[in-house]
Amino acid sequence: MSAGTGLLPLVVTILGLGVASQVLAARLEIPSVLFLILAGIAVGPEGLGLITADAFGSSLPAIVGLSVAIIVFEGAFHLKLEKLRQAPREAFRLVTLGAIIGLIGTAVIVHLALGVSWELAFLVGSLLIATGPTVITPILSIVPVRDRVAAALETEGIVNDVTAAILAVAMFEFIIAGETQVVHVLQPFVSRLGVGIIVGGVVAGILWYLLEHVDISASNAVQNARLLVLIGAIGSYGIADAISQEAGIAAVATAGLLLGNANLPYESEIETFKGDITLIVLSFVFISLATLLSVDELVSLGLGGVIVVVAVVGLIRPALVLLCTYGKRFTVQEQLFISFVGPRGIIPASVATLFALELRPSNPTAATVLVGTVFLVILVTVVFEAGFARHIAQALKVIPMRTIIVGAGRVGRGLAKRLEDRGENVVLIDEDQEQIEKARTAGFTAHHGNGTDTDVLLSAGAKNTNIIAAATGDDDANLLVAQLANSKFDTETVIARVNTPGNVEAFEELGVRAISANDSIVQAMDNAVERPALADWMSEIERNGDIQEIEVTAESFAGKTIRDIGPNLPDGVLIALVSRNGKSKIPTPDFTVQLGDHLTFIGQRQAVDDAIEQCHSKLTA
């Protein structure tokens, strides 16, 4: 059987296992990387022996390199500046100070626990900086955390993948050349990074020009746009890597980030296409590299290997995250989640394997320590951190309840803006692509599809939703959405826009809170005529203040009167209403608050936010 004939069954097997892993992961709501790496071990030399590294010959590094380029490009393309603004300082600290702490801390532990040279210890440390989109993206697809948490993890993964790849190559050359000065590490690092950024920027500029200004055939415009971007990603990697080894990772990250924020034509179709391609190459890369795992190399590390893993996962990672995310932006639970979700991915595995092949003839012990340590950390972090990511998030209560708005028109976007300003995690759904593009341009999370379709609602996160608002201009569609919300998802609050006043009764019979457009306009105009001071005051509140209702869950509030609570509230906020058992009243000073009561705060926006934190100290949603 020829080499080509023998390779085809291997590729089919890997892709088949990859698809099965993705389906199983989606069904069990567990990140796919866990099943992918377990599948690779099962069919590799340590399992059934169906797939070995020799089966790919010398082509495996090139295949892995191109696959990683597509994955990194897709991750960077998905990282929007609007999301980055959710945690700019913290993300910057993670990729600078955090990377330095991770490098030095890991190197010290490896040197002391395994008794290896400082040079080898820093080589291992440079590789284990990386988390990467290969492991973070599958986790975030299953664990819908707040944008600020996702932004920190995605930024760290993309940037530190680049840092780890380039720094490791520079460190390896430093070791091979027998240099003693740090400048011989920094100089090639900066040089490769610069080459990658320049090439990525140039390629992104060319692609942007072609997509914006060149007729790429109207009949096949979407398909051509997808292919152009795919070729651009692969091309930027190949050009930069040809100029300087491992600069290609920096190039695809740069190109992806620039193009993803350039408001390209057919952006949503490009994202979908890139996502599908990424799922395929992710499956191939993880399963292929998992076949390289050697139990003997892992066991040879002994107790020292266990110490390294425990220190990296339980000491170094939490320390650098807590330091880099210090401040008011993240809750303690969110900090802990980021600390305990930092699995290592493809970059350290692939680069360590290449280095080991070069080291083994002259220094087999160093090669074994390098591959064994890196793969042990990858295996443990993928199995425990990626595999249990959703359980960790649920235990720490960092998965926010979503608000779904069906209808991304002016009403839907206006409601989304108000809710997001108040900290809600909003998802818009619309089958009109133009409205979806407007929503995304405005910075909202938007899903293209029919909101009356159960599968579309599920994909938008309806299972983890406490509010569904039907805000389309079609009463029939809004009524159907309301029925699905009540019958299929048992949503706590269902609100619907009613365009024809005569249809209000039909909505109310379903237990839906119906908002009649006509009645709302009439009421607003009546307030402006009969109660102008109240109308002006409400307008002022909308601009500079806030009104929020929150359930009391803090033990410190239970059993206290309004008179006791008042002096402890921030300046500029009042308790306007108290609701208990569905009945609301303006509280007297002697009214005693109980757990489960709903308090309505009114006042300046920051003061209201601070008051909410006091009465609901475990607020994470």
Order of alpha helices (4+ residues) and beta strands (2+ residues): alpha-alpha-alpha-alpha-alpha-alpha-alpha-alpha-alpha-alpha-alpha-alpha-alpha-alpha-alpha-alpha-alpha-alpha-alpha-alpha-beta-alpha-beta-alpha-beta-alpha-beta-alpha-beta-alpha-beta-alpha-alpha-beta-alpha-beta-beta-beta-alpha
